[in-house]
Amino acid sequence: MSSPPSPSSSSSSSSASCPKKTITLKSSDGETFQIEEAAALLSKTLEDMIDENCVSTPIPLPNINGKILAGVVEFCSKHAEAGAEADSLRAWDAEFVAVDQSTLFDYILAADFLEIPTLLGLGCLAQAEKIKGMAPAMIRKTFTIQNNFAPEEEEELRRENEWAFE
């Protein structure tokens, strides 16, 4: 009669003996999020904090609200999980940035603040695709940019840069 396997001999022992290190992030509105270290390393800012052992307490992120931080954590976790096969995430990435203008802008700002090049590039590309082919007036309206040019100045700019208005 054989005895049941001991916990140390089970196939799940490798994950039990090497628990994944997590880091706690705190949003501007007080929400806390756990992120695995491997996912946090996609952020140069968090990587520097990890290297300097500054992650023993929740890391305050005063520029990022809970809704956006939840998305950033999800993005980093998904990309860390995919690892070298990040190309397989194209469809997931496209869906991730298929959000309203305000959310996309907040993702871009968070990616810039946390220095996450993959998210920053993805967000900027999505934004560029959204404004591609838009008339300057529509771009101004989309981003609430005030037109500071007098009609004569704008006409002169259009003549000098015809290629940009084709």
DSSP file (Angstrom, degrees, kcal/mol; ACC not computed):
  #  RESIDUE AA STRUCTURE BP1 BP2  ACC     N-H-->O    O-->H-N    N-H-->O    O-->H-N    TCO  KAPPA ALPHA  PHI   PSI    X-CA   Y-CA   Z-CA
    1    1 A M              0   0    0      0, 0.0     2,-0.3     0, 0.0     0, 0.0   0.000 360.0 360.0 360.0 125.6    0.0    0.0    0.0
    2    2 A S        -     0   0    0      1,-0.0     0, 0.0     3,-0.0     0, 0.0  -0.637 360.0-123.1 -93.8 149.9    1.5    3.3   -1.1
    3    3 A S        -     0   0    0     -2,-0.3     3,-0.1     1,-0.1    -1,-0.0  -0.548  37.0 -92.7 -85.9 155.3    1.2    6.5    0.9
    4    4 A P        -     0   0    0      0, 0.0    -1,-0.1     0, 0.0     0, 0.0  -0.320  53.9 -90.8 -64.5 150.3   -0.3    9.6   -0.7
    5    5 A P        -     0   0    0      0, 0.0     5,-0.1     0, 0.0    -3,-0.0  -0.305  42.1-116.3 -62.9 143.9    2.3   12.0   -2.2
    6    6 A S    >>  -     0   0    0      1,-0.1     3,-1.8    -3,-0.1     4,-0.5  -0.449  26.2-109.8 -76.0 155.6    3.6   14.6    0.1
    7    7 A P  G >4 S+     0   0    0      0, 0.0     3,-0.9     0, 0.0    -1,-0.1   0.827 117.9  58.3 -55.7 -32.5    2.9   18.3   -0.8
    8    8 A S  G 34 S+     0   0    0      1,-0.2     9,-0.1     4,-0.0     5,-0.0   0.693 105.4  49.9 -74.2 -15.5    6.5   18.8   -1.7
    9    9 A S  G <4 S+     0   0    0     -3,-1.8    -1,-0.2     4,-0.0    -3,-0.0   0.458  85.8 109.8-100.4  -0.2    6.4   16.1   -4.3
   10   10 A S  S X< S-     0   0    0     -3,-0.9     3,-1.6    -4,-0.5     4,-0.2  -0.306  80.3-114.4 -73.4 160.7    3.3   17.2   -6.1
   11   11 A S  T >  S+     0   0    0      1,-0.3     3,-0.5     2,-0.1     4,-0.2   0.701 114.7  58.2 -68.9 -18.7    3.5   18.7   -9.6
   12   12 A S  T 3> S+     0   0    0      1,-0.2     4,-1.7     2,-0.1     3,-0.5   0.371  76.5  98.4 -90.6   6.5    2.4   22.1   -8.3
   13   13 A S  H <> S+     0   0    0     -3,-1.6     4,-2.8     1,-0.2     5,-0.2   0.820  73.0  62.2 -65.7 -29.6    5.2   22.3   -5.9
   14   14 A S  H <> S+     0   0    0     -3,-0.5     4,-1.1    -4,-0.2    -1,-0.2   0.903 108.4  41.8 -64.7 -38.0    7.3   24.5   -8.2
   15   15 A S  H  4 S+     0   0    0     -3,-0.5    -1,-0.2    -4,-0.2    -2,-0.2   0.833 115.8  50.6 -76.8 -29.2    4.7   27.2   -8.1
   16   16 A A  H  < S+     0   0    0     -4,-1.7    -2,-0.2     1,-0.2    -1,-0.2   0.862 112.2  45.7 -74.2 -34.7    4.1   26.8   -4.4
   17   17 A S  H  < S+     0   0    0     -4,-2.8    -1,-0.2     1,-0.3    -2,-0.2   0.736 119.4  41.8 -80.9 -21.2    7.8   27.0   -3.5
   18   18 A C  S  < S-     0   0    0     -4,-1.1    -1,-0.3    -5,-0.2    -2,-0.1  -0.642  80.5-168.2-123.0  73.0    8.4   30.1   -5.8
   19   19 A P        -     0   0    0      0, 0.0     2,-0.3     0, 0.0    -3,-0.1  -0.309  31.8-104.9 -62.5 146.0    5.4   32.3   -5.2
   20   20 A K        -     0   0    0     -5,-0.1     2,-0.3     1,-0.1    -5,-0.0  -0.551  33.9-122.3 -74.3 131.1    5.2   35.1   -7.7
   21   21 A K        -     0   0    0     -2,-0.3    16,-3.0    -3,-0.1     2,-0.3  -0.552  31.3-163.3 -75.0 132.5    6.2   38.4   -6.3
   22   22 A T  E     -A   36   0A   0     -2,-0.3     2,-0.4    14,-0.3    14,-0.2  -0.847   9.4-150.9-118.7 157.0    3.6   41.1   -6.5
   23   23 A I  E     -A   35   0A   0     12,-2.9    12,-2.4    -2,-0.3     2,-0.5  -0.949  14.8-133.4-123.8 143.0    3.7   44.8   -6.1
   24   24 A T  E     -A   34   0A   0     -2,-0.4    35,-2.9    31,-0.4     2,-0.4  -0.865  18.7-167.6-102.8 129.3    0.8   47.0   -4.9
   25   25 A L  E     -Ab  33  59A   0      8,-3.0     8,-2.6    -2,-0.5     2,-0.5  -0.906   7.0-152.8-113.6 143.0   -0.1   50.2   -6.8
   26   26 A K  E     -Ab  32  60A   0     33,-3.1    35,-3.1    -2,-0.4     6,-0.2  -0.969  12.2-143.0-121.8 122.3   -2.4   52.9   -5.4
   27   27 A S    >   -     0   0    0      4,-3.0     3,-1.8    -2,-0.5    38,-0.2  -0.170  31.3-100.0 -76.3 171.2   -4.4   55.1   -7.8
   28   28 A S  T 3  S+     0   0    0     36,-3.0    37,-0.2    33,-0.5    -1,-0.1   0.766 124.1  52.3 -63.5 -25.9   -5.2   58.7   -7.4
   29   29 A D  T 3  S-     0   0    0     35,-0.3    -1,-0.3     2,-0.1    36,-0.1   0.175 124.2-100.6 -99.7  18.5   -8.6   57.9   -6.1
   30   30 A G  S <  S+     0   0    0     -3,-1.8     2,-0.2     1,-0.3    -2,-0.1   0.406  74.3 139.7  87.3  -1.4   -7.3   55.4   -3.4
   31   31 A E        -     0   0    0     -5,-0.0    -4,-3.0     1,-0.0     2,-0.4  -0.514  40.4-145.3 -74.8 144.2   -7.9   52.1   -5.2
   32   32 A T  E     -A   26   0A   0     -6,-0.2     2,-0.4    -2,-0.2    -6,-0.2  -0.884  13.9-170.0-113.3 146.8   -5.1   49.5   -4.8
   33   33 A F  E     -A   25   0A   0     -8,-2.6    -8,-3.0    -2,-0.4     2,-0.4  -0.992  15.8-139.0-135.4 139.2   -4.1   47.0   -7.5
   34   34 A Q  E     -A   24   0A   0     -2,-0.4     2,-0.4   -10,-0.2   -10,-0.2  -0.833  23.2-179.7 -96.7 134.9   -1.8   44.0   -7.3
   35   35 A I  E     -A   23   0A   0    -12,-2.4   -12,-2.9    -2,-0.4     2,-0.1  -1.000  29.5-116.7-134.9 135.2    0.6   43.5  -10.2
   36   36 A E  E >>  -A   22   0A   0     -2,-0.4     4,-2.5   -14,-0.2     3,-0.6  -0.396  27.6-118.9 -67.9 147.7    3.1   40.7  -10.6
   37   37 A E  H 3> S+     0   0    0    -16,-3.0     4,-1.9     1,-0.3    -1,-0.1   0.875 113.2  58.1 -57.0 -40.3    6.7   41.8  -10.8
   38   38 A A  H 34 S+     0   0    0    -17,-0.3    -1,-0.3     1,-0.2     4,-0.1   0.879 110.9  42.9 -58.7 -37.9    7.1   40.4  -14.3
   39   39 A A  H X4 S+     0   0    0     -3,-0.6     3,-1.6     1,-0.2    -1,-0.2   0.880 110.4  55.7 -74.5 -39.1    4.3   42.6  -15.5
   40   40 A A  H >< S+     0   0    0     -4,-2.5     3,-2.1     1,-0.3     7,-0.3   0.807  94.0  70.3 -62.7 -29.1    5.5   45.6  -13.6
   41   41 A L  T 3< S+     0   0    0     -4,-1.9    -1,-0.3     1,-0.3    -2,-0.2   0.600  80.1  74.6 -68.4  -9.5    8.9   45.3  -15.3
   42   42 A L  T <  S+     0   0    0     -3,-1.6     2,-0.6    -4,-0.1    -1,-0.3   0.690  87.8  74.0 -71.1 -17.0    7.2   46.5  -18.5
   43   43 A S  S <> S-     0   0    0     -3,-2.1     4,-2.7    -4,-0.2    73,-0.2  -0.871  71.3-156.7 -99.0 121.4    7.2   49.9  -16.9
   44   44 A K  H  > S+     0   0    0     71,-2.7     4,-2.3    -2,-0.6    71,-0.2   0.880  96.1  54.2 -62.5 -37.9   10.6   51.6  -16.8
   45   45 A T  H  > S+     0   0    0     69,-1.6     4,-1.7     2,-0.2    -1,-0.2   0.942 112.9  41.0 -61.8 -48.8    9.4   53.7  -13.8
   46   46 A L  H  > S+     0   0    0     68,-0.5     4,-2.5    -6,-0.3    -2,-0.2   0.871 111.6  57.1 -69.2 -35.9    8.3   50.6  -11.8
   47   47 A E  H  X S+     0   0    0     -4,-2.7     4,-2.8    -7,-0.3    -2,-0.2   0.923 106.6  49.4 -58.9 -44.7   11.5   48.7  -12.9
   48   48 A D  H  X S+     0   0    0     -4,-2.3     4,-1.6     1,-0.2    -1,-0.2   0.898 111.1  49.6 -61.4 -40.5   13.6   51.5  -11.4
   49   49 A M  H  <>S+     0   0    0     -4,-1.7     5,-3.1     2,-0.2     6,-0.2   0.885 111.3  49.0 -66.9 -38.1   11.6   51.4   -8.2
   50   50 A I  H ><5S+     0   0    0     -4,-2.5     3,-1.7     3,-0.2    -2,-0.2   0.935 109.9  51.5 -64.7 -46.4   12.0   47.6   -8.0
   51   51 A D  H 3<5S+     0   0    0     -4,-2.8    -1,-0.2     1,-0.3    -2,-0.2   0.822 112.7  46.0 -59.8 -32.3   15.8   47.9   -8.6
   52   52 A E  T 3<5S-     0   0    0     -4,-1.6    -1,-0.3    -5,-0.2    -2,-0.2   0.271 113.9-118.1 -94.9  10.3   16.0   50.5   -5.8
   53   53 A N  T < 5S+     0   0    0     -3,-1.7     3,-0.3     1,-0.1    -3,-0.2   0.889  70.8 136.5  54.5  45.2   13.9   48.4   -3.4
   54   54 A C      < +     0   0    0     -5,-3.1     3,-0.2     1,-0.2    -4,-0.2  -0.039  44.4  85.2-107.4  29.6   11.2   51.0   -3.2
   55   55 A V        +     0   0    0     -6,-0.2   -31,-0.4    -5,-0.2    -1,-0.2   0.123  48.5 104.2-120.5  22.0    8.2   48.7   -3.5
   56   56 A S  S    S+     0   0    0     -3,-0.3    -1,-0.1     2,-0.1    -2,-0.1   0.741  86.0  39.4 -76.8 -21.2    7.6   47.4    0.0
   57   57 A T  S    S-     0   0    0     -3,-0.2   -33,-0.2     1,-0.1    -3,-0.0  -0.781 112.0 -70.2-118.4 165.9    4.6   49.7    0.5
   58   58 A P        -     0   0    0      0, 0.0   -33,-0.2     0, 0.0    -2,-0.1  -0.326  51.0-126.4 -56.3 135.2    1.8   50.6   -2.0
   59   59 A I  E     -b   25   0A   0    -35,-2.9   -33,-3.1    -4,-0.1     2,-0.3  -0.762  22.1-135.4 -86.5 116.2    3.3   52.8   -4.7
   60   60 A P  E     -b   26   0A   0      0, 0.0   -33,-0.2     0, 0.0   -32,-0.1  -0.551  18.7-171.4 -75.3 133.4    1.2   55.9   -5.0
   61   61 A L    >   +     0   0    0    -35,-3.1     3,-1.8    -2,-0.3   -33,-0.5  -0.758   7.1 176.6-122.4  82.5    0.3   57.0   -8.6
   62   62 A P  T 3  S+     0   0    0      0, 0.0    -1,-0.1     0, 0.0   -35,-0.1   0.630  76.0  55.7 -67.0 -13.8   -1.3   60.4   -8.1
   63   63 A N  T 3  S+     0   0    0      1,-0.1     2,-0.5    -3,-0.1   -36,-0.1   0.463  98.9  68.2 -95.5  -1.6   -1.7   61.0  -11.9
   64   64 A I    <   -     0   0    0     -3,-1.8   -36,-3.0   -38,-0.2   -35,-0.3  -0.967  69.5-146.6-128.5 122.3   -3.7   57.8  -12.6
   65   65 A N     >  -     0   0    0     -2,-0.5     4,-2.8   -38,-0.2     5,-0.2  -0.324  33.2-101.1 -80.9 169.6   -7.2   57.1  -11.5
   66   66 A G  H  > S+     0   0    0      1,-0.2     4,-2.4     2,-0.2     5,-0.2   0.859 118.1  54.1 -59.9 -41.4   -8.5   53.6  -10.7
   67   67 A K  H  > S+     0   0    0      1,-0.2     4,-1.4     2,-0.2    -1,-0.2   0.930 115.1  40.0 -60.5 -46.2  -10.3   53.0  -13.9
   68   68 A I  H  > S+     0   0    0      2,-0.2     4,-2.5     1,-0.2    -2,-0.2   0.901 113.8  53.2 -72.1 -41.5   -7.2   53.7  -16.0
   69   69 A L  H  X S+     0   0    0     -4,-2.8     4,-2.8     1,-0.2     5,-0.2   0.879 105.2  55.7 -63.3 -36.5   -4.8   51.9  -13.6
   70   70 A A  H  X S+     0   0    0     -4,-2.4     4,-2.2    -5,-0.2    -1,-0.2   0.918 110.1  46.2 -59.5 -42.9   -7.0   48.8  -13.8
   71   71 A G  H  X S+     0   0    0     -4,-1.4     4,-2.8     2,-0.2    -2,-0.2   0.901 111.7  50.4 -65.8 -41.6   -6.6   48.9  -17.6
   72   72 A V  H  X S+     0   0    0     -4,-2.5     4,-2.7     2,-0.2     5,-0.2   0.910 111.2  48.7 -63.8 -42.6   -2.8   49.5  -17.4
   73   73 A V  H  X S+     0   0    0     -4,-2.8     4,-2.6     2,-0.2     5,-0.2   0.917 112.6  48.7 -63.0 -43.2   -2.4   46.5  -15.0
   74   74 A E  H  X S+     0   0    0     -4,-2.2     4,-2.5    -5,-0.2    -2,-0.2   0.925 112.1  49.2 -62.0 -44.7   -4.5   44.3  -17.3
   75   75 A F  H  X S+     0   0    0     -4,-2.8     4,-2.4     2,-0.2     5,-0.2   0.946 114.0  44.3 -59.7 -50.6   -2.4   45.4  -20.3
   76   76 A C  H  X S+     0   0    0     -4,-2.7     4,-2.6     1,-0.2     5,-0.2   0.894 113.8  50.4 -64.0 -40.4    0.9   44.8  -18.6
   77   77 A S  H  X S+     0   0    0     -4,-2.6     4,-2.3    -5,-0.2    -1,-0.2   0.922 111.6  47.8 -64.0 -43.8   -0.2   41.4  -17.2
   78   78 A K  H  X S+     0   0    0     -4,-2.5     4,-1.8    -5,-0.2    -2,-0.2   0.913 115.1  45.3 -63.4 -43.4   -1.5   40.3  -20.5
   79   79 A H  H  X S+     0   0    0     -4,-2.4     4,-1.8     2,-0.2    -2,-0.2   0.861 112.7  49.9 -71.7 -35.4    1.8   41.3  -22.3
   80   80 A A  H  < S+     0   0    0     -4,-2.6    -1,-0.2    -5,-0.2    -2,-0.2   0.896 110.7  51.0 -67.6 -38.9    4.0   39.8  -19.6
   81   81 A E  H  < S+     0   0    0     -4,-2.3    -2,-0.2    -5,-0.2    -1,-0.2   0.883 111.5  47.0 -63.8 -39.8    2.0   36.5  -19.8
   82   82 A A  H >< S+     0   0    0     -4,-1.8     3,-2.1     1,-0.2    -1,-0.2   0.811  85.7 168.4 -73.7 -30.0    2.5   36.5  -23.6
   83   83 A G  G ><  +     0   0    0     -4,-1.8     3,-0.9     1,-0.3    -1,-0.2  -0.293  68.8   2.5  56.8-126.5    6.2   37.2  -23.3
   84   84 A A  G 3  S+     0   0    0      1,-0.3     3,-0.4     2,-0.1    -1,-0.3   0.670 126.7  68.0 -67.9 -16.9    8.0   36.7  -26.6
   85   85 A E  G X   +     0   0    0     -3,-2.1     3,-2.1     1,-0.2    -1,-0.3  -0.030  58.5 129.1 -92.3  31.8    4.8   35.9  -28.3
   86   86 A A  G X   +     0   0    0     -3,-0.9     3,-1.9     1,-0.3    -1,-0.2   0.735  60.0  72.2 -60.4 -22.5    3.5   39.4  -27.9
   87   87 A D  G >  S+     0   0    0     -3,-0.4     3,-1.3     1,-0.3    -1,-0.3   0.798  85.7  66.3 -62.5 -26.1    2.6   39.4  -31.7
   88   88 A S  G <  S+     0   0    0     -3,-2.1     3,-0.3     1,-0.3     4,-0.3   0.578  89.5  68.6 -70.2  -7.4   -0.2   37.1  -30.9
   89   89 A L  G <>  +     0   0    0     -3,-1.9     4,-3.6    -4,-0.2     5,-0.3   0.346  63.1 107.9 -93.4   6.1   -1.8   39.9  -28.9
   90   90 A R  H <> S+     0   0    0     -3,-1.3     4,-2.5     1,-0.2    -1,-0.2   0.907  83.2  43.0 -52.9 -48.3   -2.7   42.1  -32.0
   91   91 A A  H  > S+     0   0    0     -3,-0.3     4,-2.0     2,-0.2    -1,-0.2   0.914 116.1  48.7 -65.8 -41.8   -6.4   41.4  -31.8
   92   92 A W  H  > S+     0   0    0     -4,-0.3     4,-2.5     1,-0.2    -2,-0.2   0.933 112.0  49.4 -63.1 -44.8   -6.5   41.8  -28.0
   93   93 A D  H  X S+     0   0    0     -4,-3.6     4,-2.0     1,-0.2    -2,-0.2   0.913 108.7  52.7 -59.4 -44.1   -4.5   45.1  -28.3
   94   94 A A  H  < S+     0   0    0     -4,-2.5     4,-0.3    -5,-0.3    -1,-0.2   0.899 112.4  44.9 -60.9 -40.3   -6.8   46.5  -30.9
   95   95 A E  H >< S+     0   0    0     -4,-2.0     3,-1.0     1,-0.2    -1,-0.2   0.878 108.2  58.6 -69.1 -37.8   -9.8   45.7  -28.7
   96   96 A F  H 3< S+     0   0    0     -4,-2.5    -2,-0.2     1,-0.3    -1,-0.2   0.882 111.3  40.0 -59.9 -40.3   -8.0   47.2  -25.7
   97   97 A V  T 3< S+     0   0    0     -4,-2.0     2,-2.0     1,-0.1    -1,-0.3   0.383  85.1 101.6 -93.2   4.4   -7.6   50.6  -27.4
   98   98 A A    <   +     0   0    0     -3,-1.0     2,-0.2    -4,-0.3    -1,-0.1  -0.483  62.2 117.0 -84.3  67.6  -11.0   50.6  -29.0
   99   99 A V  S    S-     0   0    0     -2,-2.0    -2,-0.0     1,-0.2    -3,-0.0  -0.706  72.7 -70.7-127.1 174.4  -12.3   53.0  -26.2
  100  100 A D     >  -     0   0    0     -2,-0.2     4,-2.4     1,-0.1     5,-0.2  -0.221  51.3-102.6 -67.1 162.8  -13.6   56.5  -26.1
  101  101 A Q  H  > S+     0   0    0      1,-0.2     4,-2.3     2,-0.2     5,-0.2   0.864 118.9  51.0 -54.8 -44.4  -11.4   59.5  -26.7
  102  102 A S  H  > S+     0   0    0      2,-0.2     4,-2.2     1,-0.2    -1,-0.2   0.907 111.3  46.7 -65.1 -43.6  -11.0   60.4  -23.1
  103  103 A T  H  > S+     0   0    0      2,-0.2     4,-2.5     1,-0.2    -2,-0.2   0.918 111.9  50.8 -65.9 -43.7  -10.0   56.9  -21.9
  104  104 A L  H  X S+     0   0    0     -4,-2.4     4,-2.2     1,-0.2    -2,-0.2   0.921 110.6  49.5 -60.1 -43.8   -7.5   56.5  -24.8
  105  105 A F  H  X S+     0   0    0     -4,-2.3     4,-2.4    -5,-0.2    -1,-0.2   0.903 110.4  50.4 -62.1 -41.0   -5.9   59.8  -23.9
  106  106 A D  H  X S+     0   0    0     -4,-2.2     4,-2.5     2,-0.2    -1,-0.2   0.874 108.5  52.3 -66.0 -37.0   -5.7   58.8  -20.2
  107  107 A Y  H  X S+     0   0    0     -4,-2.5     4,-2.7     2,-0.2    -2,-0.2   0.914 110.0  49.5 -61.8 -42.4   -4.0   55.4  -21.3
  108  108 A I  H  X S+     0   0    0     -4,-2.2     4,-2.2     2,-0.2    -2,-0.2   0.928 112.1  47.3 -63.0 -45.3   -1.5   57.4  -23.3
  109  109 A L  H  X S+     0   0    0     -4,-2.4     4,-2.7     2,-0.2    -2,-0.2   0.907 113.5  48.0 -63.3 -41.8   -0.8   59.7  -20.3
  110  110 A A  H  X S+     0   0    0     -4,-2.5     4,-2.8     2,-0.2    -2,-0.2   0.912 111.4  50.3 -65.0 -42.7   -0.4   56.8  -17.9
  111  111 A A  H  X>S+     0   0    0     -4,-2.7     5,-2.5     1,-0.2     4,-0.6   0.875 112.7  47.3 -63.8 -37.1    1.9   54.9  -20.3
  112  112 A D  H ><5S+     0   0    0     -4,-2.2     3,-0.5     3,-0.2    -2,-0.2   0.937 113.6  47.0 -68.4 -46.7    4.0   58.1  -20.6
  113  113 A F  H 3<5S+     0   0    0     -4,-2.7    -2,-0.2     1,-0.2    -1,-0.2   0.900 120.1  38.5 -61.2 -43.0    4.1   58.6  -16.8
  114  114 A L  H 3<5S-     0   0    0     -4,-2.8   -69,-1.6    -5,-0.2   -68,-0.5   0.474 109.0-124.8 -88.2  -2.6    5.0   55.0  -16.1
  115  115 A E  T <<5 +     0   0    0     -4,-0.6   -71,-2.7    -3,-0.5    -3,-0.2   0.978  49.9 159.8  54.6  63.7    7.3   54.7  -19.2
  116  116 A I     >< -     0   0    0     -5,-2.5     4,-2.6   -73,-0.2     3,-0.3  -0.853  18.9-172.1-112.9  90.7    5.6   51.7  -20.8
  117  117 A P  H  > S+     0   0    0      0, 0.0     4,-2.7     0, 0.0     5,-0.2   0.835  80.0  54.0 -58.4 -37.1    6.7   51.9  -24.4
  118  118 A T  H  > S+     0   0    0    -76,-0.3     4,-2.0     1,-0.2     5,-0.1   0.925 114.4  40.5 -65.7 -42.4    4.5   49.2  -25.8
  119  119 A L  H  > S+     0   0    0     -3,-0.3     4,-2.8     2,-0.2     5,-0.2   0.890 115.0  52.2 -71.7 -39.5    1.3   50.8  -24.4
  120  120 A L  H  X S+     0   0    0     -4,-2.6     4,-2.5    -9,-0.2     5,-0.2   0.940 112.6  45.0 -61.9 -46.9    2.4   54.3  -25.3
  121  121 A G  H  X S+     0   0    0     -4,-2.7     4,-2.5    -5,-0.2    -1,-0.2   0.912 114.1  49.2 -63.3 -43.0    3.1   53.3  -28.9
  122  122 A L  H  X S+     0   0    0     -4,-2.0     4,-2.4    -5,-0.2    -2,-0.2   0.918 112.9  47.2 -63.2 -44.4   -0.2   51.4  -29.1
  123  123 A G  H  X S+     0   0    0     -4,-2.8     4,-2.2     2,-0.2    -2,-0.2   0.911 113.3  47.4 -64.7 -43.1   -2.2   54.3  -27.7
  124  124 A C  H  X S+     0   0    0     -4,-2.5     4,-2.7    -5,-0.2    -1,-0.2   0.898 111.9  50.5 -66.5 -39.7   -0.5   56.8  -30.0
  125  125 A L  H  X S+     0   0    0     -4,-2.5     4,-2.4    -5,-0.2    -2,-0.2   0.919 110.6  49.6 -63.5 -43.0   -1.0   54.6  -33.1
  126  126 A A  H  X S+     0   0    0     -4,-2.4     4,-1.7     1,-0.2    -2,-0.2   0.900 112.1  48.5 -62.2 -40.4   -4.7   54.1  -32.2
  127  127 A Q  H  X S+     0   0    0     -4,-2.2     4,-1.6     2,-0.2    -2,-0.2   0.916 110.1  51.0 -66.1 -42.6   -5.1   57.9  -31.8
  128  128 A A  H  X S+     0   0    0     -4,-2.7     4,-1.1     1,-0.2    -2,-0.2   0.894 109.2  51.5 -61.3 -39.9   -3.3   58.5  -35.1
  129  129 A E  H  < S+     0   0    0     -4,-2.4    -1,-0.2     1,-0.2    -2,-0.2   0.865 106.9  54.7 -64.9 -35.2   -5.7   56.1  -36.8
  130  130 A K  H  < S+     0   0    0     -4,-1.7    -1,-0.2     1,-0.2    -2,-0.2   0.850 115.5  36.8 -67.6 -34.1   -8.7   57.9  -35.3
  131  131 A I  H >< S+     0   0    0     -4,-1.6     3,-2.4    -5,-0.1    -1,-0.2   0.523  84.8 124.3 -98.4  -4.9   -7.7   61.3  -36.7
  132  132 A K  T 3< S+     0   0    0     -4,-1.1     3,-0.1     1,-0.3    -3,-0.0  -0.335  84.7   9.0 -56.6 127.7   -6.3   60.0  -40.0
  133  133 A G  T 3  S+     0   0    0      1,-0.3    -1,-0.3    -2,-0.1     2,-0.2   0.413  95.0 138.0  82.4  -2.4   -8.1   61.8  -42.9
  134  134 A M    <   -     0   0    0     -3,-2.4    -1,-0.3     1,-0.1    -3,-0.1  -0.490  58.2-113.5 -75.1 145.5   -9.9   64.2  -40.6
  135  135 A A    >>  -     0   0    0     -2,-0.2     4,-2.2     1,-0.1     3,-0.6  -0.462  29.3-111.3 -70.8 150.3  -10.1   67.8  -41.6
  136  136 A P  H 3> S+     0   0    0      0, 0.0     4,-2.6     0, 0.0     5,-0.2   0.865 118.7  55.2 -52.4 -38.7   -8.1   70.3  -39.5
  137  137 A A  H 3> S+     0   0    0      1,-0.2     4,-2.0     2,-0.2     5,-0.1   0.884 108.3  48.1 -63.6 -37.4  -11.3   71.8  -38.2
  138  138 A M  H <> S+     0   0    0     -3,-0.6     4,-2.8     2,-0.2    -1,-0.2   0.883 110.2  51.5 -71.2 -37.5  -12.5   68.4  -37.0
  139  139 A I  H  X S+     0   0    0     -4,-2.2     4,-2.3     2,-0.2    -2,-0.2   0.924 109.6  50.6 -63.0 -43.7   -9.2   67.6  -35.3
  140  140 A R  H  <>S+     0   0    0     -4,-2.6     5,-2.8    -5,-0.2     4,-0.4   0.913 112.4  46.7 -59.0 -42.4   -9.4   70.9  -33.5
  141  141 A K  H ><5S+     0   0    0     -4,-2.0     3,-0.8     3,-0.2    -2,-0.2   0.918 110.6  52.4 -66.3 -43.4  -13.0   70.1  -32.4
  142  142 A T  H 3<5S+     0   0    0     -4,-2.8    -2,-0.2     1,-0.2    -1,-0.2   0.897 121.9  30.5 -59.0 -43.2  -12.0   66.6  -31.3
  143  143 A F  T 3<5S-     0   0    0     -4,-2.3    -1,-0.2    -5,-0.2    -2,-0.2   0.263 108.3-119.2-101.5  11.3   -9.1   67.8  -29.1
  144  144 A T  T < 5 +     0   0    0     -3,-0.8     2,-0.5    -4,-0.4    -3,-0.2   0.933  52.7 167.0  45.9  55.6  -10.7   71.1  -28.2
  145  145 A I      < -     0   0    0     -5,-2.8     2,-0.3    -6,-0.2    -1,-0.2  -0.871  32.1-133.1 -99.9 126.6   -7.9   73.1  -29.8
  146  146 A Q        -     0   0    0     -2,-0.5     2,-0.8     1,-0.1    -5,-0.0  -0.618  15.1-127.3 -80.6 135.8   -8.5   76.7  -30.3
  147  147 A N        +     0   0    0     -2,-0.3    -1,-0.1     1,-0.1   -10,-0.0  -0.752  27.1 179.9 -84.5 111.9   -7.7   78.1  -33.8
  148  148 A N        +     0   0    0     -2,-0.8     2,-0.3     2,-0.1    -1,-0.1   0.380  47.0 104.1 -94.2   3.8   -5.4   81.1  -33.1
  149  149 A F        -     0   0    0      4,-0.0    -2,-0.1     2,-0.0     0, 0.0  -0.668  69.6-128.6 -90.5 140.0   -4.9   82.0  -36.8
  150  150 A A     >  -     0   0    0     -2,-0.3     4,-2.5     1,-0.1     3,-0.3  -0.498  35.8-105.3 -72.2 154.0   -6.7   84.9  -38.5
  151  151 A P  H  > S+     0   0    0      0, 0.0     4,-2.1     0, 0.0     5,-0.1   0.855 122.7  51.4 -52.4 -37.3   -8.4   83.7  -41.7
  152  152 A E  H  > S+     0   0    0      2,-0.2     4,-2.1     1,-0.2     5,-0.1   0.911 110.2  48.4 -67.4 -41.6   -5.6   85.4  -43.8
  153  153 A E  H  > S+     0   0    0     -3,-0.3     4,-2.3     2,-0.2    -1,-0.2   0.907 111.6  49.6 -64.6 -41.9   -2.9   83.6  -41.9
  154  154 A E  H  X S+     0   0    0     -4,-2.5     4,-2.2     1,-0.2    -1,-0.2   0.910 110.0  50.7 -64.7 -41.2   -4.6   80.3  -42.2
  155  155 A E  H  X S+     0   0    0     -4,-2.1     4,-2.1    -5,-0.3    -1,-0.2   0.900 109.8  50.5 -63.1 -40.5   -5.1   80.8  -46.0
  156  156 A E  H  X S+     0   0    0     -4,-2.1     4,-2.5     1,-0.2    -2,-0.2   0.915 109.9  50.1 -64.0 -43.1   -1.4   81.6  -46.3
  157  157 A L  H  X S+     0   0    0     -4,-2.3     4,-1.7     1,-0.2    -1,-0.2   0.893 108.9  52.4 -61.8 -39.7   -0.4   78.5  -44.4
  158  158 A R  H  < S+     0   0    0     -4,-2.2    -1,-0.2     2,-0.2    -2,-0.2   0.900 110.8  47.3 -63.5 -40.5   -2.6   76.4  -46.6
  159  159 A R  H >< S+     0   0    0     -4,-2.1     3,-0.8     1,-0.2    -2,-0.2   0.915 114.0  47.1 -66.7 -42.4   -1.0   77.8  -49.8
  160  160 A E  H 3< S+     0   0    0     -4,-2.5    -1,-0.2     1,-0.3    -2,-0.2   0.770 123.2  33.9 -70.4 -25.9    2.5   77.3  -48.4
  161  161 A N  T >X  +     0   0    0     -4,-1.7     3,-1.7    -5,-0.2     4,-0.5  -0.308  68.6 147.5-126.5  48.2    1.7   73.7  -47.3
  162  162 A E  G X4  +     0   0    0     -3,-0.8     3,-1.7     1,-0.3     4,-0.2   0.847  68.1  65.5 -53.0 -38.3   -0.7   72.5  -49.9
  163  163 A W  G >4 S+     0   0    0      1,-0.3     3,-0.9     2,-0.2    -1,-0.3   0.795  95.8  57.4 -56.4 -31.0    0.6   68.9  -49.6
  164  164 A A  G <4 S+     0   0    0     -3,-1.7    -1,-0.3     1,-0.2    -2,-0.2   0.668 106.2  49.0 -77.1 -15.9   -0.7   68.7  -46.0
  165  165 A F  G <<        0   0    0     -3,-1.7    -1,-0.2    -4,-0.5    -2,-0.2   0.262 360.0 360.0-108.3  10.9   -4.3   69.4  -47.1
  166  166 A E    <         0   0    0     -3,-0.9    -1,-0.2    -4,-0.2    -2,-0.1   0.461 360.0 360.0 -82.3 360.0   -4.5   67.0  -49.9
